[in-house]
Amino acid sequence: MRFFGEVLVTMLVILDPPGNVPIFLAVTSRLSDKERHRAAYLAVGTAFLVISLFAIGGQTILDYLNVSVPALQGAGGLLLLLVALQLLYGKGREDSFEVASPEQRTSVAMVPLGTPLLAGPGAIVATIVFFRQAEGAGEWFQVLLGIALALSVTLLALRFSGILQRIVRPAGVVLLARVAGMILAAIAVQMIADSVTAFVRAA
């Protein structure tokens, strides 16, 4: 149970459900309540799929593609930085949302919400490390259960984020979008900085 608790707490810290609620609201601000709920399920489902894929053969996949973890981290940081700039300046999203189909409108749930925001380098590396530490099928199951519970908490936070939206009203959502943009930009820059640092250390 100690190993399970370590997995659960680590994944909750990495996924950061409360911290991702403002970002989720900002990215899905033009969606209806039904579309936002669907986006929450899609984001968590995408994250679970990506994390599970890397849990099964993460290091093998990276080795086959000749991609290092720092490179993955840097790519994720650049992608999040582009999203952060859109949130900060609010340009280019409104027109595309007006003409997009419901499926296209909720596609933001997969990228960037599902990955790399939720299933980012931190979650991927943690999953690979935990599976390396696991001894036997019992501990492998504990890792998967810990990840599933952490994602379930994240799903609840995103699914009921509309309550916060009703409290802060449209003007508050715009403010949240700007704040979320700054937070997301900081996360992106930190990911890129960590990636560069890792490359320098490896050189």
PAMIDO-445948 format. One record per residue: residue in three letters; x, y, z of N, C-alpha, C, CB in turn. Coordinates in steps of 0.001 Angstrom, whole numbers, plus 500000, padded with zeros to 6 digits. Glycine has a CB too. Layout:
REM PAMIDO-445948
ALAXYZXYZXYZXYZ ...
END
This chain:
REM PAMIDO-445948
MET500820498788500000500000500000500000500856501265500000499072500004501208 ARG502071501157500567502949502325500574503346502694499143504208502055501433 PHE503643501672498332504009501914496936502836502529496179504459500604496257 PHE501620502001496426500417502545495795500210504003496187499186501715496182 GLY500387504318497471500234505689497939501239506622497303500367505744499433 GLU502459506126497116503498506940496481503122507260495039504858506218496529 VAL502604506247494331502184506457492943501041507467492877501755505122492296 LEU500028507287493736498847508151493718499208509600494022497812507653494723 VAL499985509816495082500341511185495471501203511844494391501088511186496825 THR502166511099493864503040511654492830502251512063491595504115510644492446 MET501334511207491150500556511514489953499591512672490192499786510280489497 LEU499026512758491412498142513886491721498908515204491682497488513696493102 VAL500127515194492207500950516407492199501299516797490764502242516199493029 ILE501651515813489945502020516099488560500818516568487753502636514864487909 LEU499681515877487893498482516239487132497870517554487616497447515124487228 ASP497986517841488926497540519105489514496115519477489087498499520220489127 PRO495113518681489499493724518961489090493241520382489384492810517997489770 PRO493426520922490619492940522291490869493631523330489999493137522652492327 GLY494933523150489789495679524124488994495303524118487523497143523868489127 ASN494795522986487038494440522892485624493019523360485327494605521474485156 VAL492212523574486362490831524023486146490771525374485437490093524109487478 PRO491520526415485881491468527691485154491931527565483709492315528725485863 ILE492956526736483463493451526536482102492383525848481261494757525704482107 PHE491729524844481840490658524131481141489511525080480789490137522965482003 LEU489109525920481743488031526879481491488422527878480406487667527622482780 ALA489672528308480422490126529286479435490139528679478033491526529807479800 VAL490658527467477911490755526827476596489378526462476051491631525575476678 THR488433526136476945487092525713476506486048526818476695486659524461477275 SER486488528053476789485571529148477109484479529343476056486350530431477267 ARG484727528953474808483745529139473739482850527920473547484451529456472440 LEU483011526908474381482213525697474263480938525799475102483035524475474689 SER479922525061474691478706524966475494478977524041476678477502524446474640 ASP478043524013477628478227523142478795478377521678478380477044523292479763 LYS477546521239477436477617519851476977478956519550476323476484519556475999 GLU479421520483475493480720520290474822481868520325475823480937521369473744 ARG481740521173476858482785521241477875482861519939478661482534522418478824 HIS481710519370478980481699518089479688482343516998478830480254517692480065 ARG482015517011477542482608516033476625484115516252476524481957516130475224 ALA484532517520476527485955517831476452486696517318477677486163519334476308 ALA486057517379478843486688516879480063486949515379479960485809517184481287 TYR485941514647479483486104513192479322487167512879478267484756512535478930 LEU487164513641477168488138513409476112489563513699476586487806514268474898 ALA489718514775477355491046515143477848491619514062478755490986516473478597 VAL490808513611479710491265512584480644491456511249479927490265512427481804 GLY490555510933478991490698509696478220491966509694477384489491509495477321 THR492272510846476769493501510965475987494722510814476874493546512306475256 ALA494680511460478032495795511369478972496013509925479416495543512267480192 PHE494917509222479715495030507823480154495615506952479043493649507277480585 LEU495186507202477800495682506422476669497180506639476468494919506792475391 VAL497597507907476514499020508225476309499865507658477445499229509754476204 ILE499420507856478687500168507351479834500243505825479811499526507828481141 SER499131505172479457499114503712479387500069503203478311497692503207479111 LEU500105503909477183501004503520476093502459503552476543500811504442474885 PHE502803504628477252504187504741477734504440503828478927504501506189478116 ALA503388503474479656503548502523480756503925501148480225502258502435481587 ILE503314500770479094503567499450478518504959499374477892502502499117477470 GLY505296500385477125506605500321476449507201501680476206506480499599475136 GLY507136502544477218507590503918477048509036504062476631507386504653478297 GLN509937503449477389511354503587477083511682502933475754512205502979478194 THR511017501830475455511235501147474175510821502034473014510461499824474128 ILE509668502717473161509182503619472116510165504760471893507796504176472481 LEU510629505370472982511574506481472864512889506035472244511831507104474230 ASP513360504855472652514622504337472097514483504034470612515065503069472849 TYR513335503457470229513117503113468815513093504368467947511799502328468646 LEU512441505415468438512353506672467689513598507532467847511139507457468135 ASN514517507070468698515738507822468993515421509215469522516610507927467745 VAL514410509261470415513976510512471029514260510442472523512461510780470759 SER514910511449473054515218511475474476514075512135475242516546512217474735 VAL514042511901476542513027512537477391513148514066477359513153512031478840 PRO514378514638477405514490516100477304513918516654476002515939516511477426 ALA514091515909474890513526516362473615512001516366473670514011515465472460 LEU511447515330474281510001515253474469509513516407475337509608513908475100 GLN510286516723476362509939517801477270509972519145476553510887517815478466 GLY510992519355475740511109520611474999509989520793473996512436520672474287 ALA509626519709473302508522519770472330507208520097473024508396518439471566 GLY506974519464474168505759519757474929505720521198475398505649518829476121 GLY506872521709475817506952523097476262506643524080475148508320523382476822 LEU507151523819473953506888524702472814505411524694472446507732524283471605 LEU504795523515472474503371523410472153502528524178473168502935521937472110 LEU502840524019474451502097524740475486502319526246475382502508524246476875 LEU503516526656474969503790528086474833502919528709473744505275528318474519 LEU502701527987472651501828528487471583500397528661472090501851527529470374 VAL499932527686472870498579527781473438498501528943474421498183526458474141 ALA499542529126475223499571530214476201499478531576475512500852530138477046 LEU500165531733474385500121533002473654498714533273473120501136532990472495 GLN498032532213472676496653532391472220495742532820473363496130531101471592 LEU495944532244474534495130532608475688495400534049476121495399531649476849 LEU496647534458476058497026535799476502496471536879475578498542535917476583 TYR496527536621474267496124537651473313494730537408472736497130537727472189 GLY494203536181472897492835535888472457492605536064470985491886536739473182 LYS493642535825470180493514536026468731493434534681468011494705536852468188 GLY492624534647466984492577533503466101491657532385466556493928532972465937 ARG491171532423467799490350531335468299488863531563468020490577531161469785 GLU488425532819468094486995533074467990486435532679466636486710534525468250 ASP487097533128465547486586532835464212486575531341463934487418533550463161 SER487622530657464334487708529224464075486646528468464857489099528698464431 PHE486304528946466038485278528273466834483895528469466235485301528783468269 GLU483671529611465599482347529880465050482013528922463910482260531324464564 VAL483004528542463089482736527725461914483044526251462158483544528231460738 ALA483610525911463300484018524532463554482823523667463931485072524482464660 SER482932522378463615481920521414464019482111521110465500482002520111463161 PRO481104520489466162481255520141467581482475519274467841480017519427468076 GLU482771518351466902483937517484467080485222518302467049483973516395465992 GLN485298519258466127486488520103466028486607521026467239486449520931464736 ARG485460521490467733485461522397468874485995521709470133484051522930469124 THR485704520417470276486163519686471457487517519018471232485136518639471852 SER488109519212470036489409518602469771490505519188470657489779518780468307 VAL490262520387471215491239520983472125491410520114473368490809522410472524 ALA490432519234473608490523518351474769491681517374474619489211517586474964 MET491947516947473383493023515987473156494382516679473136492796515235471845 VAL494477517756472365495695518570472295495269520021472395496511518301470969 PRO495691520769473402496792520485474321496386519964475703497587521711474497 LEU495077519776475961494677519424477324495097518007477703493174519569477477 GLY494656517027476904495003515644477219496502515416477214494344514706476239 THR497138515910476185498592515892476074499015517141475318499101514594475357 PRO500003517882475756500957517542476812500650518116478196502293517996476405 LEU499448518731478392499193519349479695499030518293480787497942520232479630 LEU498137517321480580497945516257481574498991515153481400496522515664481462 ALA498982514544480227499960513482479957501205514106479349499368512389479006 GLY501886514885480163503099515554479725504342514758480084503179516934480330 PRO505516515333479857506766514637480164506855514176481617507936515533479851 GLY506360514992482550506424514620483962505661513351484252505892515734484819 ALA504416513268483753503594512076483967504176510872483253502166512319483493 ILE504701511085482051505274509978481280506512509414481962505624510439479863 VAL507411510306482378508639509851483038508319509152484356509588511037483285 ALA507373509725485127506992509111486406506428507713486182505958509989487146 THR505619507549485140505039506238484832506124505226484484504039506353483676 ILE507070505646483645508163504745483258508964504329484479509086505417482223 VAL509261505291485367510050505013486571509307504052487501510377506323487314 PHE508015504293487713507233503426488606507155502002488072505819503988488791 PHE507016501848486764506950500496486203508305499797486283506471500546484746 ARG509380500583486260510701499978486458510853499492487899511821500991486114 GLN510294500245488839510412499889490251509480498742490642510122501100491114 ALA508372498587489917507380497573490273507952496166490136506135497717489398 GLU507642495342491120508093493955491119506878493035491097508990493658492354 GLY506634492445489952505517491518489841504226492184489416505308490824491137 ALA503247491340489086501966491820488575501203492637489607501120490654488124 GLY501370492303490899500662493028491945501027494498491980500944492409493281 GLU502310494811491913502737496210491950502460496910490621504227496301492289 TRP502492496169489528502102496771488249500646497228488312502305495767487081 PHE499812496402488905498399496749489061498249497974489965497607495554489639 GLN499069498075491008499025499227491901499375500514491149499986499023493083 VAL500340500431490252500721501608489458499545502046488582501972501301488578 LEU498941501085487882497812501405487015496628501955487811497384500168486233 LEU496380501368488988495272501830489826495532503242490345495053500867491003 GLY496771503520490746497124504859491211496946505906490124498552504877491708 ILE497369505560488903497214506470487767495734506696487467497937505913486520 ALA494947505605487489493515505707487200492799506574488225492883504319487163 LEU493136506420489508492493507233490545492883508712490416492872506707491943 ALA494154508975490127494600510364489958493884511014488782496130510426489750 LEU493713510266487690492989510799486533491504510962486831493178509885485321 SER490958510111487689489547510234488080489316511526488862489108509015488926 VAL490242511850489761490151513115490501490242514292489538491269513210491572 THR491133514184488562491275515233487552489990515385486750492450514923486614 LEU489373514255486390488125514289485639487030514998486425487682512874485281 LEU486918514711487710485907515368488542486146516880488585485920514782489972 ALA487419517271488719487737518705488779487364519406487475489233518911489076 LEU487671518780486334487360519383485036485866519321484741488142518684483922 ARG485258518189485098483829517988484790482949519023485490483389516574485202 PHE483310519392486709482496520339487471483119521738487513482295519824488888 SER484009522011486558484627523343486500483620524410486100485797523344485518 GLY482481523987485500481455524951485115480878525699486304480349524255484376 ILE480941525087487483480473525770488698481282527034488926480575524840489931 LEU482603526917488742483479528086488890483154529132487838484959527676488788 GLN482842528684486615482514529616485543481248530405485859482348528868484226 ARG480249529733486445479020530430486806479236531436487926477962529433487213 ILE480238531178488761480526532085489864481234533344489370481376531382490921 VAL482223533168488503483040534309488086482438535089486921484414533834487707 ARG481411534510486220480726535183485124481648535350483902480211536553485591 PRO481100535777482743481917535911481522483146536789481675481080536461480425 ALA482994537929482371484150538817482554485244538113483344483731540118483270 GLY484818537325484327485794536586485118486493535517484313485131535964486311 VAL485761534908483357486375533883482510487465534495481631485307533193481635 VAL487214535715481130488231536407480334489474536663481183487674537741479772 LEU489254537103482424490379537325483330491108536012483609489894537959484649 LEU490324534938483838490924533625484068491756533181482871489840532589484365 ALA491276533507481674492008533129480467493370533801480425491205533491479217 ARG493414535073480804494694535790480799495631535237481879494465537304481017 VAL495078535013483067495893534460484153496376533055483789495089534427485478 ALA495458532249483238495824530896482828496893530927481746494593530136482331 GLY496804531924480858497822532063479817499193532315480410497458533191478867 MET499250533187481425500537533463482076501072532231482802500395534627483062 ILE500160531518483494500576530306484206501076529259483219499410529738485043 LEU500329529087482124500702528095481125502017528472480444499590527945480085 ALA502221529775480214503489530226479629504652529925480570503437531737479315 ALA504433530134481873505483529839482845505805528344482878505065530318484238 ILE504751527510482823504954526062482788505740525677481537503596525315482826 ALA505367526275480397506032525970479133507505526363479166505330526682477984 VAL507780527563479664509171528032479746509982527142480673509227529491480233 GLN509370526721481796510075525835482723510386524488482062509237525620483999 MET509438523962481285509670522703480579510809522844479581508396522245479863 ILE510827523955478848511889524188477872513228524360478581511575525428477009 ALA513229525109479695514463525319480452515006523997481000514222526307481602 ASP514114523157481530514532521850482032515096520988480908513357521135482705 SER514482521101479745514957520343478583516361520774478178513998520517477402 VAL516572522098478106517888522625477746518930522227478787517836524156477604 THR518560522323480074519487521949481155519893520483481038518846522209482536 ALA518908519637480733519200518203480600520135517942479419517893517401480426 PHE519939518672478322520808518510477162522235518958477493520259519307475963 VAL522345520065478226523677520582478585524398519603479502523563521967479270 ARG523681519036480465524297518064481376524752516810480648523323517687482480 ALA523963516435479622524301515216478876525460515436477913523086514718478107 ALA525721516699477569526775516994476594528160516795477189526637518423476079 
END
